[in-house]
Amino acid sequence: MDKRKVISAYRRGFITMQECAQILGTDSVQILGMMNDPKMVEPIGPRQKQSAGG
């Protein structure tokens, strides 16, 4: 899974910091460092449409 997506899910409140750390295989202190890393920001742009069927 893309680190940016995991961090974005944490920032949006979908997962806890502990869950974020588990998914990324790191600890909470490193997560805080990643939060301040501009490379870890998910790019904002037009989203692609996905079919409802999957």
PATIKOL-95556 format. One record per atom (N, C-alpha, C): residue number from 0; chain; atom name; x, y negated, z. Coordinates in Angstrom, 1 decimal, padded with zeros to 4 digits. Each point is the difference from the previous one (the first is absolute). Layout:
<seq->NUM mol->A atom->CA px->X py->Y pz->Z>
...
END
This chain:
<seq->0 mol->A atom->N px->000.8 py->001.2 pz->000.0>
<seq->0 mol->A atom->CA px->-000.8 py->-001.2 pz->000.0>
<seq->0 mol->A atom->C px->000.9 py->-001.2 pz->000.0>
<seq->1 mol->A atom->N px->-000.5 py->-001.0 pz->-000.7>
<seq->1 mol->A atom->CA px->000.8 py->-001.3 pz->-000.1>
<seq->1 mol->A atom->C px->000.0 py->-000.7 pz->001.3>
<seq->2 mol->A atom->N px->001.2 py->-000.4 pz->000.5>
<seq->2 mol->A atom->CA px->000.1 py->-000.7 pz->001.3>
<seq->2 mol->A atom->C px->-000.8 py->-001.3 pz->000.0>
<seq->3 mol->A atom->N px->-000.1 py->-000.7 pz->-001.1>
<seq->3 mol->A atom->CA px->-000.7 py->-001.2 pz->000.0>
<seq->3 mol->A atom->C px->-001.5 py->000.2 pz->000.2>
<seq->4 mol->A atom->N px->-000.5 py->001.1 pz->-000.5>
<seq->4 mol->A atom->CA px->-001.4 py->000.3 pz->000.3>
<seq->4 mol->A atom->C px->-000.3 py->000.4 pz->001.4>
<seq->5 mol->A atom->N px->000.9 py->000.7 pz->000.6>
<seq->5 mol->A atom->CA px->-000.1 py->000.4 pz->001.4>
<seq->5 mol->A atom->C px->000.0 py->-001.3 pz->000.9>
<seq->6 mol->A atom->N px->001.0 py->-000.9 pz->-000.3>
<seq->6 mol->A atom->CA px->000.1 py->-001.2 pz->000.8>
<seq->6 mol->A atom->C px->-001.2 py->-000.9 pz->-000.2>
<seq->7 mol->A atom->N px->-000.5 py->000.0 pz->-001.2>
<seq->7 mol->A atom->CA px->-001.2 py->-000.8 pz->-000.3>
<seq->7 mol->A atom->C px->-001.2 py->000.6 pz->000.7>
<seq->8 mol->A atom->N px->-000.1 py->001.3 pz->000.1>
<seq->8 mol->A atom->CA px->-001.1 py->000.6 pz->000.8>
<seq->8 mol->A atom->C px->000.1 py->-000.4 pz->001.5>
<seq->9 mol->A atom->N px->001.2 py->000.0 pz->000.5>
<seq->9 mol->A atom->CA px->000.2 py->-000.4 pz->001.4>
<seq->9 mol->A atom->C px->-000.4 py->-001.5 pz->000.2>
<seq->10 mol->A atom->N px->000.4 py->-000.9 pz->-000.9>
<seq->10 mol->A atom->CA px->-000.3 py->-001.4 pz->000.1>
<seq->10 mol->A atom->C px->-001.5 py->-000.2 pz->-000.1>
<seq->11 mol->A atom->N px->-000.7 py->000.8 pz->-000.8>
<seq->11 mol->A atom->CA px->-001.4 py->-000.2 pz->-000.1>
<seq->11 mol->A atom->C px->-000.8 py->000.7 pz->001.1>
<seq->12 mol->A atom->N px->000.7 py->000.7 pz->000.9>
<seq->12 mol->A atom->CA px->-000.7 py->000.6 pz->001.2>
<seq->12 mol->A atom->C px->-000.5 py->001.4 pz->-000.3>
<seq->13 mol->A atom->N px->000.3 py->000.6 pz->-001.1>
<seq->13 mol->A atom->CA px->-000.5 py->001.4 pz->-000.3>
<seq->13 mol->A atom->C px->000.7 py->001.0 pz->000.8>
<seq->14 mol->A atom->N px->001.3 py->-000.2 pz->000.4>
<seq->14 mol->A atom->CA px->000.8 py->000.9 pz->000.8>
<seq->14 mol->A atom->C px->000.7 py->-000.7 pz->001.1>
<seq->15 mol->A atom->N px->000.4 py->000.7 pz->001.0>
<seq->15 mol->A atom->CA px->000.8 py->-000.6 pz->001.1>
<seq->15 mol->A atom->C px->001.4 py->000.0 pz->-000.3>
<seq->16 mol->A atom->N px->000.8 py->-000.8 pz->000.8>
<seq->16 mol->A atom->CA px->001.4 py->000.0 pz->-000.2>
<seq->16 mol->A atom->C px->000.7 py->001.4 pz->000.1>
<seq->17 mol->A atom->N px->-000.5 py->000.7 pz->001.0>
<seq->17 mol->A atom->CA px->000.5 py->001.4 pz->000.2>
<seq->17 mol->A atom->C px->-000.3 py->000.9 pz->-001.2>
<seq->18 mol->A atom->N px->-001.2 py->-000.1 pz->-000.6>
<seq->18 mol->A atom->CA px->-000.3 py->000.7 pz->-001.2>
<seq->18 mol->A atom->C px->000.9 py->-000.4 pz->-001.2>
<seq->19 mol->A atom->N px->000.2 py->-001.3 pz->-000.1>
<seq->19 mol->A atom->CA px->000.8 py->-000.5 pz->-001.0>
<seq->19 mol->A atom->C px->001.5 py->000.5 pz->000.1>
<seq->20 mol->A atom->N px->000.5 py->000.0 pz->001.2>
<seq->20 mol->A atom->CA px->001.3 py->000.5 pz->000.3>
<seq->20 mol->A atom->C px->000.1 py->001.5 pz->-000.3>
<seq->21 mol->A atom->N px->-001.0 py->000.8 pz->000.3>
<seq->21 mol->A atom->CA px->000.0 py->001.4 pz->-000.3>
<seq->21 mol->A atom->C px->000.0 py->000.3 pz->-001.5>
<seq->22 mol->A atom->N px->-000.9 py->-000.8 pz->-000.7>
<seq->22 mol->A atom->CA px->000.0 py->000.2 pz->-001.5>
<seq->22 mol->A atom->C px->001.3 py->-000.3 pz->-000.6>
<seq->23 mol->A atom->N px->000.7 py->-001.0 pz->000.5>
<seq->23 mol->A atom->CA px->001.2 py->-000.5 pz->-000.6>
<seq->23 mol->A atom->C px->001.2 py->000.8 pz->000.5>
<seq->24 mol->A atom->N px->-000.2 py->000.8 pz->001.1>
<seq->24 mol->A atom->CA px->001.1 py->000.8 pz->000.6>
<seq->24 mol->A atom->C px->001.0 py->-000.9 pz->000.7>
<seq->25 mol->A atom->N px->-000.5 py->-001.0 pz->000.7>
<seq->25 mol->A atom->CA px->000.9 py->-001.0 pz->000.7>
<seq->25 mol->A atom->C px->-000.7 py->-000.3 pz->001.4>
<seq->26 mol->A atom->N px->000.6 py->-001.0 pz->000.7>
<seq->26 mol->A atom->CA px->-000.5 py->-000.4 pz->001.3>
<seq->26 mol->A atom->C px->-000.6 py->-001.4 pz->-000.1>
<seq->27 mol->A atom->N px->-000.7 py->-000.4 pz->001.1>
<seq->27 mol->A atom->CA px->-000.7 py->-001.3 pz->000.0>
<seq->27 mol->A atom->C px->000.9 py->-001.2 pz->-000.2>
<seq->28 mol->A atom->N px->001.2 py->000.1 pz->000.5>
<seq->28 mol->A atom->CA px->001.0 py->-001.1 pz->-000.1>
<seq->28 mol->A atom->C px->000.3 py->-000.2 pz->-001.5>
<seq->29 mol->A atom->N px->000.3 py->001.0 pz->-000.7>
<seq->29 mol->A atom->CA px->000.3 py->-000.1 pz->-001.4>
<seq->29 mol->A atom->C px->-001.2 py->-000.5 pz->-000.8>
<seq->30 mol->A atom->N px->-001.2 py->000.4 pz->000.4>
<seq->30 mol->A atom->CA px->-001.2 py->-000.5 pz->-000.6>
<seq->30 mol->A atom->C px->-000.1 py->-001.5 pz->000.0>
<seq->31 mol->A atom->N px->000.3 py->-000.6 pz->001.2>
<seq->31 mol->A atom->CA px->000.0 py->-001.4 pz->000.2>
<seq->31 mol->A atom->C px->001.0 py->-000.7 pz->-000.9>
<seq->32 mol->A atom->N px->001.1 py->000.6 pz->-000.2>
<seq->32 mol->A atom->CA px->001.0 py->-000.5 pz->-001.0>
<seq->32 mol->A atom->C px->-000.5 py->000.0 pz->-001.4>
<seq->33 mol->A atom->N px->-000.7 py->001.1 pz->-000.4>
<seq->33 mol->A atom->CA px->-000.6 py->000.1 pz->-001.3>
<seq->33 mol->A atom->C px->-001.1 py->-001.1 pz->-000.2>
<seq->34 mol->A atom->N px->-000.7 py->-000.4 pz->001.0>
<seq->34 mol->A atom->CA px->-001.0 py->-001.0 pz->-000.1>
<seq->34 mol->A atom->C px->000.5 py->-001.3 pz->-000.4>
<seq->35 mol->A atom->N px->001.3 py->-000.3 pz->000.3>
<seq->35 mol->A atom->CA px->000.6 py->-001.3 pz->-000.3>
<seq->35 mol->A atom->C px->000.8 py->000.1 pz->-001.3>
<seq->36 mol->A atom->N px->000.0 py->001.1 pz->-000.6>
<seq->36 mol->A atom->CA px->000.8 py->000.2 pz->-001.3>
<seq->36 mol->A atom->C px->-000.9 py->-000.4 pz->-001.2>
<seq->37 mol->A atom->N px->000.4 py->-001.0 pz->-000.7>
<seq->37 mol->A atom->CA px->-000.9 py->-000.5 pz->-001.1>
<seq->37 mol->A atom->C px->-000.2 py->001.1 pz->-001.1>
<seq->38 mol->A atom->N px->001.0 py->000.9 pz->-000.1>
<seq->38 mol->A atom->CA px->-000.2 py->001.1 pz->-001.0>
<seq->38 mol->A atom->C px->-001.1 py->001.0 pz->000.4>
<seq->39 mol->A atom->N px->-000.4 py->000.0 pz->001.2>
<seq->39 mol->A atom->CA px->-001.1 py->000.9 pz->000.4>
<seq->39 mol->A atom->C px->-001.4 py->-000.5 pz->-000.1>
<seq->40 mol->A atom->N px->-000.1 py->-001.2 pz->-000.6>
<seq->40 mol->A atom->CA px->-001.3 py->-000.6 pz->-000.3>
<seq->40 mol->A atom->C px->-000.6 py->000.6 pz->-001.2>
<seq->41 mol->A atom->N px->-001.2 py->000.5 pz->000.0>
<seq->41 mol->A atom->CA px->-000.6 py->000.6 pz->-001.2>
<seq->41 mol->A atom->C px->-000.3 py->-001.1 pz->-001.0>
<seq->42 mol->A atom->N px->000.4 py->000.2 pz->-001.2>
<seq->42 mol->A atom->CA px->-000.2 py->-001.0 pz->-001.0>
<seq->42 mol->A atom->C px->-001.5 py->-000.3 pz->-000.2>
<seq->43 mol->A atom->N px->-000.3 py->-001.3 pz->-000.1>
<seq->43 mol->A atom->CA px->-001.4 py->-000.4 pz->-000.2>
<seq->43 mol->A atom->C px->-000.2 py->-000.3 pz->-001.5>
<seq->44 mol->A atom->N px->-001.1 py->000.6 pz->-000.5>
<seq->44 mol->A atom->CA px->-000.2 py->-000.2 pz->-001.4>
<seq->44 mol->A atom->C px->-001.4 py->000.7 pz->-000.3>
<seq->45 mol->A atom->N px->-000.3 py->000.0 pz->-001.3>
<seq->45 mol->A atom->CA px->-001.3 py->000.7 pz->-000.4>
<seq->45 mol->A atom->C px->000.1 py->001.5 pz->000.3>
<seq->46 mol->A atom->N px->-001.1 py->000.4 pz->000.6>
<seq->46 mol->A atom->CA px->000.0 py->001.5 pz->000.3>
<seq->46 mol->A atom->C px->-000.7 py->000.7 pz->-001.1>
<seq->47 mol->A atom->N px->000.5 py->001.2 pz->-000.3>
<seq->47 mol->A atom->CA px->-000.6 py->000.8 pz->-001.0>
<seq->47 mol->A atom->C px->-001.3 py->000.7 pz->000.5>
<seq->48 mol->A atom->N px->-000.9 py->000.0 pz->-000.9>
<seq->48 mol->A atom->CA px->-001.3 py->000.7 pz->000.3>
<seq->48 mol->A atom->C px->000.2 py->001.5 pz->000.0>
<seq->49 mol->A atom->N px->-000.6 py->000.6 pz->001.0>
<seq->49 mol->A atom->CA px->000.0 py->001.4 pz->000.1>
<seq->49 mol->A atom->C px->-001.4 py->000.6 pz->-000.1>
<seq->50 mol->A atom->N px->-000.2 py->001.1 pz->-000.6>
<seq->50 mol->A atom->CA px->-001.3 py->000.6 pz->-000.2>
<seq->50 mol->A atom->C px->-000.5 py->000.5 pz->001.3>
<seq->51 mol->A atom->N px->-001.3 py->000.0 pz->000.2>
<seq->51 mol->A atom->CA px->-000.5 py->000.5 pz->001.3>
<seq->51 mol->A atom->C px->000.1 py->001.5 pz->000.1>
<seq->52 mol->A atom->N px->000.2 py->000.7 pz->-001.1>
<seq->52 mol->A atom->CA px->000.1 py->001.4 pz->000.0>
<seq->52 mol->A atom->C px->001.4 py->000.5 pz->000.4>
<seq->53 mol->A atom->N px->000.9 py->-000.9 pz->000.1>
<seq->53 mol->A atom->CA px->001.4 py->000.5 pz->000.4>
<seq->53 mol->A atom->C px->000.9 py->-000.1 pz->-001.1>
END
